[in-house]
Amino acid sequence: MRSTAFQLLSLSAYEISPDQGFLPPDPLEDLPDCPTLNHLGRELPKLLSARMVRTFIDEQPQLLPSTSPSWRDEAYRAVMRVLSFAGHAYVWEAPDQPSASLPPQLAKPWYEVARRLGRPPVLSYASYALDNWRRLDPAQPVQLGNIVLLQNFLGGQDEEWFVLIHIQIERQAGPGLAGLLRAMNGAADSKDDEVLLGLTSLAAAQTAMRDTLLRMKERCDPYMYYNRVRPYIHGWKNSPSLSRGLVYEGIAVYAGQPQQFRGETGAQSSIVPCLDAGLGIAHAPDPLTVYLQEMREYMPPRHRAFLHLLEQAVDERNRPLLSGYVHDRKISRPDVWAAYCACVELLAQFREIHIGYADSYIHRQPQAHASNPTAVGTGGTPFMAYLQKHLDETRRAIQE
């Protein structure tokens, strides 16, 4: 009998496509009827270099006149992108002297737009990467060499490349997510060949994602990342230099109390959690699993819902649907088992490369000041020991 969890599951219902994964269609470049905010977005790298962001924003009576009932989600996402970069630039303009509060002309629209999008008013991965690109040639694909960022902090090759690598991986994940669903639907229908075809597609996408991740150091130097890119993406939860959090002036529901939100991090991407869920990779509770659960609050709501649905897909023995299915066929369909093992191993390789980057780009860098710590990630949690644990648990899934 078919698993009820998968009767209505499709990518398009969750703002996902087999071509671009969690990336939306080409994001809006200019904000609708927002001349001051458009100007701030364009000039932000120069203002930040001159340490004039706070002065510019403080002098504006308003940054966003109002939203319009005619705005679609892409307009809100575009506004959220600029407000998020501006908010972090305001706080971290002088990294060793962060601002502990935001003025109402920035805080109020940021809060309202974030609430409309179902995310906290802080720079999240969705604004930093998913909604932050354009194609140089609109007729050519979304790929390295044809994509650039819409918004930067300081700009420069290292910052640009760091984010573009993530965007390329997001795009490459699209066919993989489609393959994962094909395999899971095949398992729900007891169709071995469908499971095999889906896993083969997933492995091809994972291989492309891994190879793209391996290119990070081509144009993003660890020293430059740590000192010129990372300082501006920190949040204000578990922050050594903003221990109480950040005051959003003029937000009635906050009642003048400091708020604590995590910083931007690739852990807010939905790709790896979806692969864990779909492939049935289990992680024993630890501080990182708690943190990763919290990161879902920063994902776009429909992506979050998709991930939740994958986790609910179980068989009649309450095992993860796909992994339970392929484990039962280790002998009768060794080709299906081998295809599943290849996907799990590719996920492990992706995690292994990430651990190496966390070590060289953050952990081994000399710490300059408390606002840019080397012992925790940009989300504000210790990472090295738990990343290795999650890697070990991934490989354990095919060793049992």
N, C-alpha and C positions, 0 to 999 in steps of 0.2 A: 504493500500500500504506500502511496506517495506521501512523503513528509508534508504535513500541512504548513510547516514553516516556510516552504518554498513555493507554494502554489501561485503566489502573486509577486514574487520577487523579480525585479528588473532594475537595470542600472538607471534608466532615465527617470524613474520615479524618485530617485535620490540625488538628482543633479550630478550624475556621473555619466560619462560616455565611454564607449569602447575605443574611441580615437584619442581622447585627451584625459581620461581618468577623472580625477577630482578637479582638474582645471576647468574653469568656465569658458564659454566662448570669449573671443577677444574682449578684454576689459575696456571700459570707457577710459579714454585718455584725459579728456577735459570734463570738469565737473559742471553740471547743469546750473546756470544762473548763479554762479559762486565766484565772482571775479577776484575777491580778496583771497579766497582759499586757493584758487588757481594760481594766483601770483605767489602765495606762500609756498605752494608745492614746487613751483619752478625755481624759486630763489632759495629754497631751504639749504642746499649744500653750501652756497655762498654765505648765507646768514649764519650757518653753523660754524663755518670756518672762521668767520669774523666774531663769533660769539655774540651775535646780535639777535638770535631767535627770540629770547625773552623780551628784549626791548621792543622788537617789531610787534609781537603778539600783545604785549601790555598796552601798546599805543592804539590798538584797534578797538573801536567801540563794539564791533561784532565780527566774527569770522564767517558765520553762516547765517544769512538773513532769515531763512526759514526753509523747511522742506516743502515739497509740492505733492499734492495727492496724485499727480500724474507720474511721479517718479516710479520706476520699476526697480527691482532689486539691484541691478547692475549700477544704477545711480547711487544707491545707498552704499554699495560696496566701494565705489570710487571715492565717495566722500569719506568713508571710514578709513580708507588707505591714507589719504592726506592728513586727516585729523590724528591718526595714530602715529605717523612719522613726526608730525608737528608736536604731539604730546610728549613723545620720548625725547625729541630734540630739546624741548623746553626743560624737561627734568634733568637731562644729562648733558646739557650744553657745556658745563664745566664738570667733567666726570668726578673730580675730587671735591666738588661743592654742589651736589645735586639740590634741586629745588624740592622742598617738602610739600609744595602745594601748587595747584593749577588755577589760573584766574578763570572766572565764570565764562568769559567769552570763548574759552577753549573747552572748559570742563562740561558745560551744559550741552552744546551740540554733540560732543563726543559721546556723552552718556546717552543722549536721545537716539543717535544713529546706532550705537552699539545695541541698545535695547531693541530697536527695530530689527536688527540682524540676529538677535538671540545670542550675543556674545558679550563678554565683559569689555568695559572701556579701557583697553590696553592694546598695545601692538601684538597681534597674534600672527601665527603662520599664514592664516588666510589672507591678511592684508600685506604681509611681508613678501609672500611668494605667489599664492594662487591668483590673486587679483592685481598683480604688479608686473605685467609684462605687455609688450607689443611686438608685433612682427615687423621687421624692416621691409620685407616684401610680402604684402598681404596674400599674394598668390602662392607663396611657398609655405612649407609646413612649419609647425611650431618645433623648432630644433635649434641646438647651439649653432651659432653662425647666422641665424636669422631672427633671434630674439634679443631684446634689450629690456632693461627695467624702465618702468614709468616713473618710479620714485626712488631716490637715494637719500642717504644721510649725507656723507661727505662725497660720495662718488669715487670713481677710480676703478681700475681693473680688478683689484682684489675683492672689493665689495660687490661689484657687478657679477663677477664669475661665481662667487660663493652662492649667491641667490639663484643665478641662472642654472647652475648644476641641479639645484633642487627642483626648479621648474621643469627641466628636461626629464628628470626622474619621474615627476608627477605625470607628465605626458606619456612616458613609456609604460607607466603602470596601467594605462587604459586597457590595452589588449589583454594584459594579465588578469585584471579584475573580471573582464568578460570570460576569460578562460576558467578562472576560479568558479564563477557562477555556473558555467557549463558543466564543470566537473561535479559541483554540488548538486545541480539539478539531475545530472546523470546518476549520481548515487541515490537520490531520492526516488528515481524511477527504475533503479536496478539495471542500468544500461552501462555495461563495462566499457564499451567502445566510446561512449560519450565522455565518461570519466577520463579515459586515456587521452582523448583529443583535447579536453579542457586543460588537463595537467600539462600537456605538451605545449599548449599556447602560453600557459602561465610561466613555464620554465624559460621559454624564449624571451618573454618580457622581463623576467627577473635577471636573465643574463645581460640584457641591454641596460637595465637599471644598475647592475653591479659594475659594468664596464664604464658607465657614465660617472658613477661615484669615484671610481679609481682615477678619474681625470681632475679631481679637485685641486691637486697641487700644481697643475699646469700653469694656472694663472692666479691662484690664491695662496699667498705665502703665509705660513703659520704666524710669523711675527706681525705681519700687517693685519691679519685677521684679528689677532688678540688685541692689538693696540689701536686699530683704526676702524674695525668693523664691529667687534663685539661690545664695546662700551655702551653703545646706544640702544642695544636690544634687550638689556636687562629690565626686569620689572621691579616691583616693590613689595614682594613677599619673600620673607627670609633674606632680605637685603641687608648686608652689614652696614651700609651707609644710609639706609632709609628704614631703620629698624621698626618704626611705628607705622610705616606705610606712607601713602600719599593722600593729601586732602584735595578733594574735588570741590572747589568753592561754588556755591550756588545750587547744589544738588540737594533738594529737600530731603529725599529719602536717606541720604547719608548723614544728615544732621550735623555737618561739620566734623564728623569723625574720619580719621585716616582710613583709607581702604587698602587692602593688600591683594595684588594680582600678580601672577607669575609673569616672567619675561617670555619673549618670543623664543621658540625652540622648535627644532624639527620633530620633537616628540608630539607636537600638535598636528603633524601630518597624519592622515588616516590610513596611509598605505600599510605600514608594518603592523599596526593593530588589526587591520582587516585580514592580512595574511596569517597572522597568529590565529585569529578566530576561525578563518576558513579552513586552515590546515590542521586545526585542533591542537595548537601548541599551548601547553599549560605552563604557567609560571607560579611557583609557590609564593605566598605572600612575603613581601619585603618592602622597604621604603620606596623602591623604584616602582613597584606595582601600584602602590597607593598613589604615588605621584602621577603615573601614567593614567590612572583612572580619573584623576583631577583634570588632566590635560584635555579630556573630552569636552569639558565645559567651554573650551576655547575653539573647538571645531565648529564649522557651520552646522546648524541643527540637523539638516537632512543627511549629512555625512555621518554625524553621530548616530542617527537613527539606523542607517545602513549597517554600521558596525554592530549595533545592538542586535539587529536582526540576524546577522551572521552568527553571533554568539548563541542565539536561541535555537539554531538549527541542530537538532539532535536526532538520533535514531531511536528505535523502540526500546533500546537498552540504556537510553539516556547518555549515550556517548556522542562526542562531536560527529556530525553526520558523515563528513568525508573521510576523516581519519579512521573512524570505526569501520567504514565500508572497505577501505583499502587494506586495513589490517586483516580483515576476514578473507582477503583474496591473495595473501602473500604466496600461497602455494598454487592455487588454481589459476591466478592471473599474475604471474611474476612481472609481466610488462607493466601492469597498472601499479603494482607496488614499487617498481623501480622508478616510474615516472613521479610518483608521490615523493619518494626519497630524494630525487633530484631537486624538487621544489623546496623541500625542507633544507637540504644542504645549501642551496642558493640563498635562502633566507639567512642561514647561519653565516655564510660568506659576507653577506651585506652587513650583518651585525659586526662581524670581525673587522671589516674595513672601518666601520664607524668607530669602533673602540680605538683603533690606531690613530684616527684623526682626533678623537677626544683627548688622547694622550699628547700628541704632538702640537695641536692647535691651542690647547688650554692647559692641561695638567703640567706640562714641562716648561711653560712660559714663566719668566720671572714676574711675580706679581708687583705691579707698580703702586696700586692703592686699593683700599678696601672695597671700592665700588665695582671692581673687576676681579673677583676672586678666582683663583685657579683650582680650588678644592670643590667647587660646585658648578653645575651647569647654569646656563642663562635662565633656566626656570627656577633656580635657587635651591637645588637639592644635590647631595653627594652622588657621584655617578660611576666612578671607575669600577668599584667592586661589584656593583649590581649589574652593570652592563655585561661583565664577564659571566655572571650567574645566569643572565637571560640567554646568553650565547650557549652556555653549557646545557640549559634546559631545552633549547631548540634542537640541538643535535641528539639529545636523549630521546626525542620523539621517534627516531628511527633506529634506535639501538635496543629497543625493548622487544 
